[in-house]
Amino acid sequence: MSLLAFGLNHRRAPISVLERAALDETSLSSIIAAATASPDITEHLVVATCNRTEIYAEVSAFHGAVADLTEALTASTGITHDDLKSHLDLHYGDAAVAHVFNVAAGLDSMAVGESQILGQLRDALGRGQDDGHVGPHLNALVQQALRTGKRVHSETGIDEVSRSLVTAGLDAAEEHVGDLAEAHVLVVGAGAMSALAATSCVRRGVRELTVVNRTHERGLALADRLGGSARPAHELAGALADADVVISCTGSTGLAVTLSDAADAQVARGGARQAYIDLALPHDVAHQVDDLSGVTRLGLAELGDLLGADGAVPEVEQARGIVAEAVTQHLGKRAASIAAPTVRALRSAAQQVVERELARLEQRTPGMSAADRAEVDRAVHRIVDKLLHQPTVRAKELAIDGRFGEYEDALRQLFDLHAEGSSL
């Protein structure tokens, strides 16, 4: 069995695709039913958030499982096969394990370091356990990933990464356009990072806050919560012209603000100073916008430079180190569990041989003293333990490397091993 992480997320898919992949109870139940029916999937759980729709599954056959999940996702949502093929984020084996740990730690989130994903992952695990679709392998994986995520938040400053970027951007924007208390700020997007930016703007006392989002209802909800206003996406040009500071983090794979958009806004503004804070990855605002007269563009790289000492990199790198250590430990435990049945069968077979031969020896040497018999018993067991030590160690090493299958087959054929013992 190997782990498969299959689905769509903000790193590979535009918001328009993620919206069509959003799961309601009906589509979620449909995907769960399809995964359960697949002969190549033994365990599975579905993680559905505003920025990701992913299935984590223990699979016996990669291609069969991918085909079944592809059909399940396209049949249950508005996603076409072409959309899925173009934007699918797929991880297998050790890479899938690392992906789940990175998700739990907030390293794969649009707003790096956000902790909401921990609750979402915990809820997905609980549902899978209740439905009986999460077995020992997935349970161990997600439980360890959750513990690692908590450790990352308690031992690093990753919670402050996104907030620090926003603060640095607003400080730089204020230097360029003047007092933010007199500024009109436009936030493009309504996800976690955009919400953080909008909240920071309100705390800084900006004169006016406007939110533009592709889904107007989400933008309106964010604006209402913060006492701002919202405009539909088709009014972006007008919103750009009205804004002194533009903060963008849409999660789109394309540009939210092109050079032409920014140039037109400058014409409408009569050349008044304007600052763009681009918090997206990939970037939302065309790099060339920085070349326009009176305009400055601050992307993640520039914000990192402003923060100094590589910006937020130390916190992120520390978090990645914790995750890497946890992934290695989990893979070791997983490998041991994969190899364990065969190792137990091998040792059981050896023990059966030892017991038979010692019984024969006892029958043939009735005059042997108890002390001598005990010494023979210990010697035989030491020999067997030494003979089995290297095969046992090698089994675990090969399991970690994902090459245990052929070794297992060889052991079982050579020693006629069965799951519960041997015929030797």
C-alpha positions as CSV (number, residue, x, y, z in Angstrom):
1,M,0.0,0.0,0.0
2,S,1.1,3.6,-0.8
3,L,-0.3,7.0,0.0
4,L,-1.9,9.1,-2.7
5,A,-2.7,12.8,-2.3
6,F,-5.1,13.8,-5.2
7,G,-7.0,17.0,-5.8
8,L,-7.1,20.7,-6.5
9,N,-5.7,23.5,-4.5
10,H,-4.8,27.2,-4.8
11,R,-1.2,26.5,-5.9
12,R,-2.2,24.8,-9.1
13,A,-5.8,25.8,-9.9
14,P,-7.4,29.2,-10.4
15,I,-10.3,30.4,-8.2
16,S,-12.8,29.7,-11.0
17,V,-11.8,26.0,-11.0
18,L,-11.7,25.8,-7.2
19,E,-15.2,27.2,-7.0
20,R,-16.5,24.5,-9.4
21,A,-14.7,21.9,-7.4
22,A,-16.3,23.1,-4.1
23,L,-18.1,20.2,-2.4
24,D,-21.6,20.3,-0.8
25,E,-22.9,17.4,1.2
26,T,-24.3,15.6,-1.9
27,S,-21.1,15.8,-3.9
28,L,-19.0,15.0,-0.9
29,S,-21.1,11.8,-0.3
30,S,-20.8,10.9,-3.9
31,I,-17.0,11.1,-3.9
32,I,-16.8,9.1,-0.7
33,A,-19.0,6.4,-2.2
34,A,-16.9,6.2,-5.3
35,A,-13.6,6.0,-3.4
36,T,-15.1,3.3,-1.1
37,A,-16.2,1.3,-4.2
38,S,-12.8,1.5,-5.8
39,P,-10.9,-1.9,-5.7
40,D,-7.6,0.0,-5.6
41,I,-8.4,2.2,-2.6
42,T,-8.4,0.7,1.0
43,E,-8.6,3.9,3.1
44,H,-9.5,7.5,2.3
45,L,-10.6,10.9,3.6
46,V,-11.6,14.1,1.8
47,V,-10.4,17.5,2.8
48,A,-12.6,20.3,1.4
49,T,-11.8,24.0,2.1
50,C,-12.3,27.2,0.1
51,N,-8.8,26.7,-1.3
52,R,-8.5,23.0,-1.7
53,T,-10.5,19.9,-2.5
54,E,-8.2,16.9,-1.9
55,I,-8.5,13.2,-1.3
56,Y,-5.9,11.4,0.7
57,A,-6.0,7.6,0.1
58,E,-4.1,4.4,0.8
59,V,-4.0,2.7,-2.6
60,S,-2.8,-0.7,-3.9
61,A,-2.6,0.5,-7.6
62,F,-1.6,4.0,-8.5
63,H,-3.2,4.3,-12.0
64,G,-6.4,2.5,-11.0
65,A,-6.9,4.8,-8.0
66,V,-6.2,7.9,-10.0
67,A,-8.7,6.9,-12.7
68,D,-11.4,6.2,-10.1
69,L,-10.8,9.5,-8.2
70,T,-10.7,11.4,-11.5
71,E,-14.1,10.0,-12.5
72,A,-15.5,10.6,-9.0
73,L,-14.5,14.3,-8.9
74,T,-15.6,15.1,-12.4
75,A,-18.9,13.3,-12.0
76,S,-19.7,14.9,-8.6
77,T,-18.7,18.5,-9.4
78,G,-18.6,21.0,-12.2
79,I,-15.0,20.1,-13.1
80,T,-14.3,18.8,-16.5
81,H,-11.6,16.2,-17.3
82,D,-9.6,18.9,-19.1
83,D,-9.7,21.2,-16.1
84,L,-8.7,18.4,-13.8
85,K,-5.9,17.3,-16.1
86,S,-4.5,20.9,-16.3
87,H,-4.6,21.7,-12.6
88,L,-4.4,18.5,-10.8
89,D,-2.0,18.4,-7.8
90,L,-0.9,14.8,-7.4
91,H,1.6,13.4,-4.8
92,Y,2.4,9.7,-4.3
93,G,4.3,7.7,-1.7
94,D,6.7,9.7,0.4
95,A,5.9,12.9,-1.4
96,A,2.2,12.4,-0.5
97,V,3.1,12.0,3.2
98,A,5.2,15.2,3.1
99,H,2.3,17.0,1.4
100,V,-0.2,16.1,4.2
101,F,2.3,17.3,6.8
102,N,2.9,20.6,5.0
103,V,-0.8,21.1,4.7
104,A,-1.3,20.5,8.5
105,A,1.5,22.9,9.3
106,G,0.0,25.7,7.3
107,L,3.0,25.7,4.9
108,D,0.8,25.0,1.9
109,S,-1.9,27.5,2.8
110,M,-2.5,30.7,0.8
111,A,-1.9,32.6,4.1
112,V,1.2,30.9,5.2
113,G,1.0,29.8,8.8
114,E,-2.7,30.0,9.2
115,S,-4.0,27.5,11.8
116,Q,-7.6,27.0,10.6
117,I,-6.5,24.1,8.4
118,L,-5.8,22.1,11.6
119,G,-9.4,22.2,12.5
120,Q,-10.5,21.4,9.0
121,L,-8.2,18.4,8.8
122,R,-9.3,17.2,12.2
123,D,-12.9,17.4,11.1
124,A,-12.2,15.4,7.9
125,L,-10.4,12.8,10.0
126,G,-13.4,12.6,12.4
127,R,-15.8,12.1,9.5
128,G,-13.6,9.4,7.9
129,Q,-13.4,7.6,11.2
130,D,-17.1,7.8,11.8
131,D,-17.9,6.5,8.3
132,G,-15.3,3.7,8.6
133,H,-13.2,4.9,5.6
134,V,-10.1,5.8,7.6
135,G,-8.0,2.8,8.7
136,P,-4.9,2.4,10.7
137,H,-2.5,3.9,8.1
138,L,-4.4,7.1,7.4
139,N,-5.3,7.5,11.1
140,A,-1.6,7.3,12.1
141,L,-0.7,9.7,9.3
142,V,-3.2,12.4,10.0
143,Q,-2.8,12.2,13.8
144,Q,0.9,12.7,13.5
145,A,0.5,15.5,10.9
146,L,-1.9,17.3,13.4
147,R,0.5,16.9,16.2
148,T,3.3,18.3,14.0
149,G,1.1,21.2,12.9
150,K,0.5,22.1,16.6
151,R,4.2,21.8,17.3
152,V,5.0,24.2,14.4
153,H,2.6,26.8,15.8
154,S,3.9,26.4,19.4
155,E,7.6,26.4,18.6
156,T,8.0,28.9,15.7
157,G,6.8,32.3,14.8
158,I,5.0,31.1,11.7
159,D,1.7,32.6,12.9
160,E,3.2,36.0,12.5
161,V,4.6,35.4,9.0
162,S,1.5,36.6,7.0
163,R,0.8,39.4,9.5
164,S,4.4,40.6,9.2
165,L,4.2,40.8,5.5
166,V,1.0,42.8,5.6
167,T,2.5,45.2,8.2
168,A,5.6,45.7,6.1
169,G,3.5,46.4,3.0
170,L,1.3,48.9,4.7
171,D,4.3,50.7,6.2
172,A,5.9,51.0,2.8
173,A,2.7,52.1,1.2
174,E,2.2,54.8,3.8
175,E,5.7,56.1,3.0
176,H,4.7,56.3,-0.7
177,V,1.2,57.7,-0.6
178,G,1.1,59.4,2.8
179,D,-0.9,59.0,6.0
180,L,-3.1,55.8,5.7
181,A,-5.8,57.6,7.8
182,E,-6.4,59.7,4.6
183,A,-6.1,56.8,2.2
184,H,-8.7,54.7,0.3
185,V,-7.6,51.1,0.3
186,L,-8.8,48.5,-2.1
187,V,-8.5,44.8,-1.2
188,V,-8.7,42.4,-4.2
189,G,-9.7,38.9,-3.0
190,A,-11.6,37.6,0.0
191,G,-9.5,34.6,1.2
192,A,-7.6,34.3,4.4
193,M,-4.7,36.5,3.4
194,S,-7.0,39.2,2.0
195,A,-9.1,39.1,5.2
196,L,-6.0,39.5,7.2
197,A,-4.9,42.5,5.1
198,A,-8.3,44.1,5.3
199,T,-8.4,43.7,9.1
200,S,-5.0,45.2,9.4
201,C,-6.1,48.2,7.3
202,V,-9.1,48.8,9.6
203,R,-6.8,48.6,12.6
204,R,-4.5,51.2,11.0
205,G,-7.5,53.5,10.6
206,V,-7.7,53.8,6.8
207,R,-10.2,56.4,5.6
208,E,-12.1,54.0,3.4
209,L,-11.9,50.2,2.6
210,T,-13.3,48.6,-0.5
211,V,-13.3,44.9,-1.3
212,V,-13.5,43.4,-4.8
213,N,-13.8,39.7,-5.2
214,R,-14.7,37.3,-8.1
215,T,-17.6,36.0,-6.0
216,H,-19.3,39.2,-4.9
217,E,-21.1,37.6,-2.0
218,R,-17.8,36.7,-0.3
219,G,-16.4,40.1,-0.9
220,L,-19.5,41.7,0.5
221,A,-19.4,39.5,3.6
222,L,-15.8,40.5,4.3
223,A,-16.5,44.2,3.7
224,D,-19.7,44.1,6.0
225,R,-17.7,42.5,8.8
226,L,-15.1,45.3,8.7
227,G,-17.4,48.2,8.0
228,G,-16.2,48.7,4.4
229,S,-17.9,48.5,1.0
230,A,-17.8,45.9,-1.8
231,R,-17.9,46.2,-5.5
232,P,-18.4,43.4,-8.1
233,A,-15.5,42.1,-10.1
234,H,-16.5,43.8,-13.3
235,E,-16.1,47.2,-11.5
236,L,-12.4,46.5,-10.8
237,A,-11.2,49.2,-13.2
238,G,-13.2,51.9,-11.4
239,A,-12.1,50.5,-8.0
240,L,-8.5,50.7,-9.0
241,A,-8.9,54.3,-10.1
242,D,-10.4,55.3,-6.7
243,A,-7.8,53.5,-4.6
244,D,-4.6,55.0,-3.1
245,V,-3.4,51.6,-2.0
246,V,-4.3,48.3,-3.7
247,I,-3.7,45.0,-1.8
248,S,-4.2,41.9,-3.9
249,C,-4.2,38.2,-3.0
250,T,-6.6,36.3,-5.2
251,G,-4.9,32.9,-5.5
252,S,-5.5,33.1,-9.2
253,T,-3.0,31.6,-11.7
254,G,-3.3,34.6,-13.9
255,L,-2.8,38.4,-13.2
256,A,-5.5,40.2,-11.3
257,V,-4.1,43.6,-12.3
258,T,-2.3,43.9,-15.6
259,L,0.0,46.7,-16.6
260,S,-2.8,48.1,-18.8
261,D,-5.2,48.1,-15.8
262,A,-2.8,50.0,-13.7
263,A,-1.9,52.5,-16.4
264,D,-5.6,53.2,-17.1
265,A,-6.1,53.7,-13.3
266,Q,-3.2,56.2,-13.2
267,V,-4.7,58.2,-16.1
268,A,-8.1,58.3,-14.3
269,R,-6.3,59.4,-11.1
270,G,-4.5,62.2,-12.8
271,G,-1.1,60.7,-11.9
272,A,-1.8,60.7,-8.1
273,R,0.6,58.4,-6.1
274,Q,-0.6,54.8,-5.8
275,A,0.8,51.7,-4.1
276,Y,0.2,48.1,-5.0
277,I,0.9,45.4,-2.4
278,D,1.0,42.0,-4.1
279,L,0.6,39.2,-1.5
280,A,-0.1,36.4,-4.0
281,L,1.9,33.5,-5.2
282,P,2.0,33.4,-8.1
283,H,1.8,37.2,-8.3
284,D,-1.4,39.1,-8.9
285,V,0.0,42.4,-10.1
286,A,2.2,42.7,-13.2
287,H,5.8,43.5,-12.2
288,Q,6.0,46.3,-14.8
289,V,3.4,48.3,-12.8
290,D,6.4,49.4,-10.7
291,D,7.7,51.3,-13.8
292,L,4.7,53.6,-14.0
293,S,5.2,57.1,-12.8
294,G,3.9,57.7,-9.3
295,V,3.3,54.0,-8.7
296,T,5.2,51.4,-6.5
297,R,4.6,47.7,-6.5
298,L,5.6,45.6,-3.5
299,G,5.6,41.8,-4.0
300,L,6.5,39.0,-1.6
301,A,10.2,39.3,-2.5
302,E,10.3,43.1,-1.9
303,L,8.4,42.7,1.4
304,G,10.8,40.0,2.5
305,D,13.7,42.5,1.8
306,L,11.9,45.2,3.8
307,L,11.5,42.8,6.8
308,G,15.3,42.3,6.8
309,A,17.3,39.1,7.4
310,D,15.4,37.4,4.6
311,G,12.1,38.5,6.0
312,A,9.9,35.7,7.2
313,V,12.2,33.0,5.9
314,P,13.7,32.0,9.3
315,E,10.2,31.2,10.7
316,V,9.2,29.3,7.6
317,E,12.5,27.4,7.4
318,Q,12.2,26.5,11.1
319,A,8.7,25.2,10.4
320,R,10.0,23.2,7.4
321,G,12.7,21.7,9.5
322,I,10.2,20.5,12.1
323,V,8.0,19.1,9.3
324,A,10.9,17.3,7.6
325,E,11.9,15.7,10.9
326,A,8.4,14.5,11.6
327,V,8.0,13.2,8.1
328,T,11.2,11.1,8.4
329,Q,10.0,9.7,11.7
330,H,6.6,8.8,10.3
331,L,8.0,7.2,7.2
332,G,10.2,5.0,9.5
333,K,7.2,3.9,11.6
334,R,5.2,3.3,8.5
335,A,7.9,1.2,6.9
336,A,8.2,-0.8,10.1
337,S,4.5,-1.4,10.1
338,I,4.6,-2.5,6.4
339,A,7.4,-4.9,7.0
340,A,6.1,-6.2,10.4
341,P,3.8,-9.0,9.1
342,T,6.5,-10.6,7.0
343,V,9.1,-10.2,9.7
344,R,6.7,-11.7,12.3
345,A,6.0,-14.6,9.9
346,L,9.8,-15.2,9.4
347,R,10.5,-15.2,13.1
348,S,7.5,-17.4,13.8
349,A,8.7,-19.9,11.2
350,A,12.2,-19.9,12.8
351,Q,10.7,-20.3,16.2
352,Q,8.7,-23.3,15.1
353,V,11.8,-24.9,13.7
354,V,13.7,-24.2,17.0
355,E,11.0,-25.7,19.1
356,R,10.8,-28.9,17.0
357,E,14.5,-29.4,17.0
358,L,14.9,-28.8,20.7
359,A,12.1,-31.3,21.4
360,R,13.9,-33.9,19.2
361,L,17.1,-33.2,21.0
362,E,15.4,-33.7,24.4
363,Q,14.1,-37.1,23.3
364,R,17.5,-38.2,22.0
365,T,19.5,-37.1,25.0
366,P,17.5,-38.0,28.1
367,G,20.7,-37.9,30.2
368,M,21.5,-34.3,29.5
369,S,21.5,-32.1,32.6
370,A,19.0,-29.3,33.0
371,A,21.9,-26.8,33.0
372,D,23.3,-28.1,29.8
373,R,19.9,-28.2,28.2
374,A,19.3,-24.6,29.1
375,E,22.7,-23.6,27.7
376,V,21.9,-25.4,24.4
377,D,18.5,-23.6,24.3
378,R,20.1,-20.2,24.8
379,A,22.8,-20.9,22.2
380,V,20.2,-22.0,19.5
381,H,18.1,-18.9,20.1
382,R,21.2,-16.7,19.9
383,I,22.1,-18.3,16.6
384,V,18.6,-17.8,15.2
385,D,18.5,-14.2,16.4
386,K,21.8,-13.4,14.7
387,L,20.8,-15.1,11.5
388,L,17.5,-13.1,11.4
389,H,18.9,-9.8,12.5
390,Q,20.2,-8.7,9.0
391,P,17.1,-9.8,7.1
392,T,14.9,-7.9,9.6
393,V,17.0,-4.7,9.4
394,R,17.1,-5.0,5.6
395,A,13.3,-5.5,5.4
396,K,12.7,-2.2,7.3
397,E,15.3,-0.4,5.1
398,L,13.7,-1.5,1.9
399,A,10.3,-0.7,3.2
400,I,11.4,2.9,3.9
401,D,12.8,3.1,0.3
402,G,9.6,1.7,-1.1
403,R,11.3,-1.4,-2.4
404,F,10.0,-4.0,0.0
405,G,7.6,-5.7,-2.4
406,E,10.1,-7.9,-4.2
407,Y,12.0,-8.6,-1.0
408,E,8.8,-9.7,0.7
409,D,7.9,-12.0,-2.2
410,A,11.3,-13.6,-2.1
411,L,11.2,-14.2,1.6
412,R,7.7,-15.7,1.5
413,Q,8.6,-18.0,-1.4
414,L,11.9,-19.1,0.0
415,F,10.6,-19.9,3.4
416,D,7.0,-20.6,2.5
417,L,5.8,-17.9,4.8
418,H,2.2,-17.1,5.5
419,A,0.6,-14.1,7.4
420,E,0.2,-16.1,10.6
421,G,3.3,-18.3,10.4
422,S,5.0,-20.8,8.2
423,S,4.7,-24.4,7.0
424,L,8.4,-25.0,7.7
